[in-house]
């Protein structure tokens, strides 16, 4: 797991543009998580995922399947992170939350491992 900083931010009287990440992505998702509910507890061998928290607060728990190293961290609106290959990840809504997810590969149920 890597914490990512926005690549570019422009803010003026009209509002704000946040360029989160550029890359070769194949799928974009919007994930809504209700308070105290969780998604995940799985990992992928063949894809990586970038998440941008647009609303709410989430707790991310990571355990790398190859190294056994684990990590937990809170994320708030405007923060983003990368889920790398073999990172078993669980996202829990501390509050109702909304995340934007971009994936390096399209969804494949064969690449979801518990």
Secondary structure as GFF3:
##gff-version 3
##sequence-region A 1 114
A	DSSP	beta_strand	2	4	.	.	.	ID=ss1
A	DSSP	beta_strand	8	12	.	.	.	ID=ss2
A	DSSP	beta_strand	15	19	.	.	.	ID=ss3
A	DSSP	beta_strand	27	33	.	.	.	ID=ss4
A	DSSP	beta_strand	38	42	.	.	.	ID=ss5
A	DSSP	beta_strand	49	55	.	.	.	ID=ss6
A	DSSP	beta_strand	58	64	.	.	.	ID=ss7
A	DSSP	beta_strand	70	75	.	.	.	ID=ss8
A	DSSP	beta_strand	80	83	.	.	.	ID=ss9
A	DSSP	beta_strand	87	93	.	.	.	ID=ss10
A	DSSP	beta_strand	97	103	.	.	.	ID=ss11
A	DSSP	three_ten_helix	109	111	.	.	.	ID=ss12
###
